[in-house]
């Protein structure tokens, strides 16, 4: 039986900025457009956190029963380490997805935007089929596209929408750097596991591109968000404040580009999460404060 600490580790808390930052930024857009609604923002955050945790447990379950995690270098996996049974981890994943669905339904009822049901169902399906099912798309180098969409565009635009009840170009543009930073977490994670994933038949984008190109992709995912923040000067001048987080990108980018492998990349994942949070906070404040 897994301990509470092991369940928390299995939820992979270092990935939670992927859920927090998009909701922050979407809320910043809503504040800037005078549409802030505190309880809808909180529910949107809980939905995003539930989805992220659900995805993490679902990946743990699916990779574990396939044996992909048997030689894993990174953080512990509950099934792969035999700390919990596959059935227990599956139940945790489905429970997290169910919680996200129930919370999301409250936003649907509040906004009466029934199309959100389809978006929510797509998000849950994307979380499950990343490594689940007979033909998981995460094994076919499509993981980054899904992360960009469901941990970038959808939560930023969706969070802004459920508060303002209209679609915003500012939210759409702001979702691009958020999506790229979320992708950077997956990119460095897959770079760390590129050797074992390839041997297990898991064709992530890192396996397809090779380590050298994946390192360049990681650096790009961290640099472009700062370019976009500066490019938003005409519509949100203070959004450029996100550039103040740039020093936090130096160490992880240098570490990755200088060829770090295996366990050395675990620290990069943590550094990337800190950068993501700092960028998100500054970007949110810049979007919220209008001149």
NUFI-409128 format. One record per residue (C-alpha): residue in three letters; z, y, x. Coordinates in steps of 0.001 Angstrom, whole numbers, plus 500000, padded with zeros to 6 digits. Layout:
// NUFI-409128
AlaZYX/...
***
This chain:
// NUFI-409128
Unk500000500000500000/Unk498953503355501435/Unk501660505947501997/Unk501478509440500405/Unk500572510805503817/Unk497690508369504126/Unk496390509305500676/Unk496498512969501682/Unk494665512163504920/Unk492143510128502937/Unk491475513175500741/Unk490347514862503981/Unk492091518238503591/Unk490031519762506415/Unk487002519629504118/Unk488696521586501320/Unk487318524960502493/Unk484031523624501093/Unk485640523907497664/Unk487754527019498169/Unk485266529387499783/Unk482485529185497146/Unk484970530000494373/Unk486388532880496407/Unk482943534350496976/Unk481869533875493361/Unk485058535613492266/Unk484334538442494700/Unk480966538932493001/Unk482665538924489591/Unk485184541552490704/Unk482421543728492120/Unk480606543513488789/Unk483807544328486833/Unk483907540902485236/Unk486967539315486883/Unk488863536802484738/Unk491897535375486506/Unk492389532164484551/Unk488710531207484655/Unk488725531778488414/Unk491735529465488800/Unk490168526752486642/Unk486911527040488614/Unk488910526537491828/Unk490647523465490419/Unk487282522037489354/Unk485865522569492842/Unk488913521027494548/Unk488836518013492221/Unk485152517478492937/Unk485638517743496708/Unk488528515280496700/Unk486582512991494379/Unk483608513049496744/Unk485835512243499700/Unk487465509269497982/Unk484100508085496641/Unk482639508173500154/Unk485691506329501459/Unk485186503620498841/Unk481412503238499158/Unk481291503348502968/Unk484328501078503141/Unk482884498268501050/Unk479639498457503044/Unk481490498207506348/Unk480117501553507547/Unk483618502773508460/Unk484714499687510405/Unk484105501433513756/Unk484677505000512602/Unk485705507635515173/Unk486899510394512844/Unk489829510792510441/Unk491200507642508881/Unk489508506068505888/Unk491678504253503406/Unk489371501303502765/Unk488050500994506312/Unk491583500967507752/Unk492787498537505049/Unk495524501007504106/Unk494411500810500459/Unk492273498418498498/Unk488762499401497416/Unk489896499285493784/Unk492693501790494437/Unk490386504217496222/Unk487754503836493513/Unk490378504675490893/Unk491378507781492864/Unk487745508898493072/Unk487068508357489378/Unk490347510045488464/Unk489410513110490512/Unk485975513288488910/Unk487521512889485451/Unk489945515744486137/Unk487054517942487261/Unk485171517080484058/Unk488106517938481789/Unk488797521214483572/Unk485106522084483545/Unk484978521458479809/Unk487526524228479270/Unk485124526661480953/Unk482258525389478820/Unk484308525982475664/Unk485376529430476852/Unk481852530607477699/Unk479975528519475102/Unk477379527945477804/Unk476662524313477036/Unk474140523992479847/Unk477123523998482211/Unk477761520429481019/Unk474490519357482624/Unk475344521154485862/Unk478769519524485934/Unk477327516083485275/Unk474799516627488070/Unk477595517636490454/Unk479615514491489688/Unk476523512307489992/Unk475671513931493325/Unk479201513249494549/Unk479057509594493593/Unk475525508739494703/Unk475916510413498102/Unk477103507068499435/Unk477460505131496163/Unk475004502974494252/Unk472214500767495565/Unk470202503602497123/Unk472649506295498297/Unk470812509483499211/Unk473321510234501962/Unk471808507283503812/Unk468383508927503525/Unk469045512260505261/Unk469487514198502001/Unk473197514947502266/Unk472802518482503580/Unk470513519462500696/Unk473101518232498204/Unk475955520022499977/Unk473985523279500104/Unk473331522981496376/Unk476670521750495058/Unk479029523361497572/Unk477017526546497921/Unk474643527688495205/Unk476207525990492178/Unk479883526924492710/Unk479223530505493818/Unk476779531290491012/Unk478791529201488541/Unk482125530851489375/Unk480598534294488986/Unk478922533259485729/Unk481991531828483971/Unk483766535134484603/Unk480995537670483944/Unk478958535465481560/Unk475674536509483131/Unk473622535256486051/Unk473714537516489086/Unk471222538027491903/Unk474130539082494126/Unk475810535714493487/Unk472612533829494286/Unk472117535647497592/Unk475805535292498466/Unk475601531551497852/Unk473170531048500742/Unk475587531712503632/Unk478302529822501762/Unk476012526819501411/Unk475071526939505085/Unk478700526998506180/Unk479437524038503909/Unk476463522240505461/Unk477836522925508929/Unk480896520830508100/Unk478703517866507167/Unk476399518391510135/Unk479194518248512708/Unk480807515339510872/Unk477547513362511013/Unk476946514410514619/Unk480288512870515529/Unk479316509598513836/Unk475640509575514828/Unk475989506463517000/Unk477997504300514613/Unk476026505502511566/Unk472756504516513199/Unk474083501066514045/Unk475330500614510458/Unk471959501598508992/Unk473230504900507621/Unk470294507274508203/Unk471986510645507977/Unk470054513761508930/Unk471792513618512313/Unk470472510090512879/Unk466949511165511876/Unk466928514353513966/Unk468793512974516951/Unk471854514496518583/Unk470078517350520392/Unk468354518758517304/Unk471476518248515216/Unk473418520433517652/Unk470831523177517183/Unk471048522766513411/Unk474825523167513548/Unk474547526391515532/Unk471943527685513088/Unk474192526956510105/Unk476920529067511716/Unk474764531965512919/Unk472512532602509901/Unk475420533472507529/Unk476243536476509692/Unk472610537601509594/Unk472627537354505792/Unk475875539322505538/Unk474222542142507467/Unk471060541835505351/Unk473147542421502205/Unk473988545973503296/Unk471642547548500686/Unk473259545770497712/Unk476811545203498982/Unk477515547363502046/Unk481000546053502704/Unk479823542427502682/Unk478916543011506322/Unk482651542819507023/Unk482107539056507241/Unk480711539687510728/Unk484299540231511864/Unk484724536452511663/Unk481981535919514266/Unk484382535381517214/Unk485642532247515469/Unk482152530766515739/Unk481962531065519536/Unk484140528113520550/Unk482775525513518103/Unk479168526507518794/Unk479704526315522565/Unk481492522983522236/Unk478684521466520183/Unk475836522902522254/Unk477490521760525484/Unk477267518155524360/Unk480703517222522992/Unk480750513756521420/Unk483007511493519386/Unk486683512517519159/Unk485945515865520852/Unk484116516912517689/Unk487134516359515441/Unk488560519667516665/Unk485221521337515968/Unk485508520276512335/Unk488875522022512091/Unk487545525137513847/Unk484570525216511494/Unk486903525079508510/Unk488886528051509853/Unk485668529992510398/Unk484517529119506901/Unk487775530400505390/Unk487787533606507453/Unk484145534341506653/Unk484750533564502989/Unk487767535861502734/Unk486033538794504443/Unk482821538212502492/Unk484784538047499229/Unk486574541314499931/Unk483290542982500872/Unk481634541848497642/Unk484639542811495525/Unk485022546350496868/Unk482161548515495673/Unk481435551994497007/
***
